[in-house]
Amino acid sequence: MTGAEVGSGRLVDLSHVVEHGMVTLKGYPAPVICDYLSREASRGLYAPGTEFHIGRIDMIANTGTYVDSPFHRYADGKDLSELPLESLANLDTVVVRATERDGRAIDRGAFEGVEVRGKAVLVHTGHAAHWGTDAYFVAHPYLTGAAAEHLRDAGAVFVGIDTMNIDDTDDGARPVHSTLLRADIPICEHMRGLELVPDSAFRFFAVPVKVRAFGTFPVRAFALLNG
């Protein structure tokens, strides 16, 4: 998928499809997608020739491509309903390429010299190529705590990555989540398609449903490219 034309720009989808039985995180339940009211059953409720479908989905919050709000990590943090739209939509953006790296850890050096103030920072590791395979859950690239501190101090307003976790899952302290979410910087994980967008000069959107007392929810993340 290379995107669709809209006005004077082009849209590029940066999110995975949510479908019945898919695995986003190993050990967590997959979404169950089914009919609440099937088309066949609806025919008895409407005029002849008229039918509707009402679907039902049962899923955990961490499904597909999703955004973490501060409430995900901190009880006193902003939940999804409290995130301002300007923290999630129409964001000036920079992509940091980390496809050619030495090891799994992406340290602050990858971001030094990159202007991130007031921008969404999307980290392209290439790991999304393994989505839907067992390799996706093995040795995923991640940011270090020092990288998160640098992004916070340098003024980033949103951070996304195309892996299963922005943290090293062997570190129970989750320093990247802890640092960014404490600073009210939303996080997007399980992104895709970052190879389809330029390094900068485009707008980014990743807006979840406004759910109170919820910290995480799937998003339709996308880029709006100029011309």
C-alpha positions in Angstrom: 0.0 0.0 0.0 1.6 3.3 -1.1 -1.2 5.7 0.0 -4.1 7.5 -1.4 -4.5 11.0 -2.8 -6.4 13.5 -0.8 -6.6 17.2 -1.7 -3.1 18.4 -2.4 -1.5 15.6 -0.3 -1.2 11.9 0.0 -2.3 9.6 2.8 -0.1 6.7 3.9 -1.5 4.1 6.4 0.9 3.4 9.2 -1.2 0.9 11.1 -1.9 -2.8 11.1 -5.3 -4.4 10.3 -7.2 -5.7 13.4 -8.8 -9.0 12.6 -10.3 -12.0 14.4 -7.7 -14.1 16.2 -4.7 -12.0 15.4 -1.9 -11.9 18.0 -0.5 -8.6 19.0 1.3 -9.6 22.2 2.1 -13.2 22.9 0.3 -14.5 26.0 -2.5 -12.0 25.7 -5.9 -12.8 24.3 -6.6 -12.2 20.6 -9.6 -10.1 19.5 -12.9 -12.0 19.0 -14.8 -10.3 16.1 -18.3 -11.6 15.5 -21.9 -10.6 14.7 -24.1 -9.0 17.3 -26.8 -8.7 14.6 -26.2 -10.5 11.4 -27.6 -9.4 8.1 -29.8 -12.4 7.9 -31.2 -11.8 11.4 -31.8 -8.1 10.7 -34.1 -8.8 7.7 -37.0 -9.5 10.1 -36.6 -6.0 11.6 -36.8 -3.8 8.5 -38.7 -3.4 5.3 -38.3 -6.0 2.6 -34.9 -5.7 0.9 -33.4 -3.7 3.8 -30.7 -5.2 6.0 -28.0 -4.1 8.4 -25.0 -5.6 10.1 -24.0 -4.7 13.7 -20.7 -6.2 14.7 -19.2 -7.0 18.1 -15.6 -7.1 19.1 -14.0 -8.3 22.4 -10.4 -7.3 22.7 -7.8 -6.1 25.1 -6.7 -2.4 24.8 -3.3 -3.4 23.5 -4.4 -4.7 20.1 -3.0 -3.9 16.7 -1.3 -0.5 16.4 -2.2 1.5 19.5 -1.5 4.6 21.5 -0.5 4.6 25.2 -1.7 7.6 27.2 0.0 8.5 30.6 -2.8 6.6 32.5 -1.4 3.4 31.0 1.6 3.8 33.3 0.4 6.2 36.0 -2.8 6.2 38.0 -2.8 10.0 38.1 -1.9 10.4 34.4 -4.2 11.6 31.6 -6.4 8.9 30.3 -7.5 8.6 26.6 -10.5 10.9 27.1 -8.1 13.6 28.5 -5.5 13.6 25.8 -5.9 16.8 23.8 -6.4 16.3 20.1 -3.3 18.5 19.3 -1.2 15.8 21.0 -2.4 13.2 18.6 -3.3 14.8 15.3 -1.8 17.0 12.6 1.6 16.7 14.2 4.8 17.9 12.5 6.9 14.8 12.2 10.4 13.5 11.9 11.4 9.9 11.1 14.6 8.5 12.7 16.0 5.6 10.6 17.4 2.8 12.8 17.3 0.0 10.3 21.2 -0.1 10.2 22.1 -0.5 13.8 24.5 -2.5 16.0 22.3 -4.6 18.3 18.8 -4.1 19.5 19.1 -1.0 21.6 18.6 2.4 20.1 20.4 4.9 22.2 20.3 8.7 22.4 23.0 9.0 19.8 20.4 8.0 17.1 18.6 11.3 17.9 21.4 13.7 18.5 21.4 16.4 15.8 17.8 15.7 14.9 15.4 18.6 15.6 12.5 17.0 17.5 11.1 20.0 19.4 7.3 20.1 19.0 7.3 17.1 16.7 6.2 13.5 16.6 9.3 11.3 16.4 8.7 8.0 14.6 11.4 5.4 14.9 11.8 3.2 11.8 13.6 -0.1 12.7 12.2 -2.3 9.9 11.0 -4.8 12.5 7.4 -4.5 11.2 8.4 -6.7 8.3 8.1 -9.7 10.7 4.5 -8.9 11.7 2.4 -12.0 11.7 5.3 -14.3 12.3 7.0 -15.7 15.4 10.1 -13.6 14.5 8.1 -10.4 15.4 8.2 -11.4 19.1 11.9 -12.2 19.2 14.7 -9.7 19.8 12.7 -6.6 18.9 14.6 -3.3 18.7 13.8 -0.8 21.5 14.8 2.6 22.8 17.0 3.0 25.9 16.1 5.0 28.9 18.8 7.6 27.9 17.1 8.0 24.5 13.8 8.6 26.1 15.3 11.2 28.5 16.9 12.9 25.5 13.6 13.0 23.5 11.8 14.4 26.6 14.4 17.1 27.2 14.6 18.0 23.5 10.9 18.7 23.3 9.4 15.7 21.4 5.6 15.6 21.8 4.9 12.1 20.5 7.0 9.0 20.0 6.2 6.0 17.8 8.0 2.8 16.9 7.4 -0.1 14.5 8.1 -2.9 17.1 6.1 -4.7 19.7 7.4 -2.5 22.5 9.3 0.7 22.8 11.0 -0.7 25.9 13.3 -3.7 26.3 10.7 -6.2 27.7 13.4 -7.8 29.8 13.5 -4.6 31.9 10.6 -4.6 34.2 11.1 -0.9 35.1 10.0 0.1 31.5 12.2 3.2 31.6 11.0 4.6 28.2 7.3 4.3 29.0 8.0 5.7 32.5 9.9 8.7 31.2 7.8 9.7 28.2 4.3 9.1 29.8 5.3 10.9 32.9 6.0 13.9 30.6 2.6 13.5 28.9 4.2 12.3 25.7 1.9 9.7 24.1 3.6 6.5 22.7 2.5 4.5 19.6 3.7 0.9 19.2 3.3 -1.7 16.5 3.5 0.8 13.7 4.1 -0.2 10.0 4.9 1.4 6.7 7.5 3.8 7.9 9.6 3.0 4.9 6.9 4.6 2.8 7.2 8.1 4.3 10.0 10.7 4.0 12.3 11.7 6.9 10.3 14.9 7.6 7.9 17.5 6.2 4.7 15.6 6.7 1.8 15.5 9.2 1.0 12.6 11.4 -2.3 11.4 13.0 -2.9 8.6 15.6 -6.2 9.3 17.3 -7.8 6.7 19.6 -11.4 6.5 20.8 -12.1 8.9 23.8 -12.5 6.3 26.6 -12.5 7.4 30.2 -10.3 5.5 32.7 -8.5 3.7 29.8 -4.8 4.1 29.1 -4.4 2.4 25.7 -6.5 1.9 22.5 -6.0 0.9 18.9 -5.6 3.7 16.3 -5.7 4.2 12.6 -2.2 5.9 12.4 -1.5 7.7 9.1 0.7 10.3 7.5 -0.4 13.2 5.3 2.4 13.9 2.8 2.7 17.1 1.0 1.9 17.1 -2.7 
